[in-house]
Amino acid sequence: MHWPFCLAKCPYCDFNSHVRDVIPQTRFRDALRRELAHDAARLGRRPLRSIFFGGGTPSLMEPETVARLIEDACTLFAPEPDLEITLEANPTSVERTRLAAFRVAGINRLSLGLQSLRDDALRMLGREHSAAQAVAALETARALFPRFSFDLIYARPGQTEQDWEAELGEALTLAADHLSLYQLTIEPGTRFEALHRRGELSLPEEDQAAALYTLTGEVAARHGLQPYEVSNYALPGSESRHNLVYWRYQDYLGIGPGAHGRVTSEDGILATRRHRAPEIWAERVEATGSGCTAETPLSGEERAREALVMGLRLSEGIDASRFETRTGRKLTDALDPAILEAALEEAYLEVTPAGLRATPEGRLRLESLLSALVL
């Protein structure tokens, strides 16, 4: 469920987020509930494994809105006993005061967007909170939620291995069982992209970025957190069950402005997309029950390409049997045989009892590897 509003637009962010002086809470609560009901009526009472409130900044939602949406989802679908319900939040003082109410509303996993524990880096990244507020939010999360995670961004301009090792080590002393650790990238249409184009912002060179990535895994491993996905680290059994749905290429329903989904229907697997503009999305939902702008059946080739791009991000790799069931194609038929042979020889990929996975060296080169490997 996508809540598209933020207090400010971060200069690195290309997500569908919007800054409004006043957020029309009631209107968007009603629209989210109506769209959820509309799609549930079409899909039927399917098993519900997870709910994820993303954004934007969903911790700007009224806790009552969150409670209503959780109640609706659990009524319209068949919730599993260990239902994971995650909400993304920022550690500003405004949002931190809402955390207890979100716990009462039903949130059992919190994902905090810290991004750094250094005040100078937070200013550079355009964040609205301080390092002290970040630590305070973590202490609150630990007291309230059975599970919590937080994000950090590294490979920042001028950041050395020594700087990052110290910051990450500090973060791990504050962590619970999960961290998301992302390299800073330049995304089209962002303020950082304009600065980079003008030569006013530079990131670490490729070799330095690779060294920082390797160091990240080493430091996380000292605290028992393993890289189950390229940018996500967890204690065994504490992986984000919701995000695993994406990477294992399973069904998920996307609700709200700009939300994407992949759902199985009698017409095959459908790629769904909602209108990005919040007000236009709301108008469509109010008129028809849905803000959907595209609902496209995916061919076997498209499904195979998506499943490969997502699945090779995982340390467990791709299960060949599950891949064939989901896409209608054999795993080996979806790969360039010459590139596959070369990648295996170079130990960028390895065959597993279940199928295929990228090695640590392969994950360092995953973007270029996938562009050549996937047919």
Helices and strands as residue ranges (DSSP letters): E 2-3, E 5-6, E 18-19, H 25-43, E 47-55, G 58-60, H 63-76, E 78-89, H 93-96, H 99-105, E 109-115, H 119-124, H 131-144, E 147-154, H 161-174, E 178-183, H 191-197, H 206-222, E 226-229, E 232-234, H 241-247, E 260-265, E 268-274, H 278-288, E 292-297, H 300-311, E 318-319, H 320-327, G 331-334, H 337-345, E 349-351, E 355-358, H 360-364, H 366-373
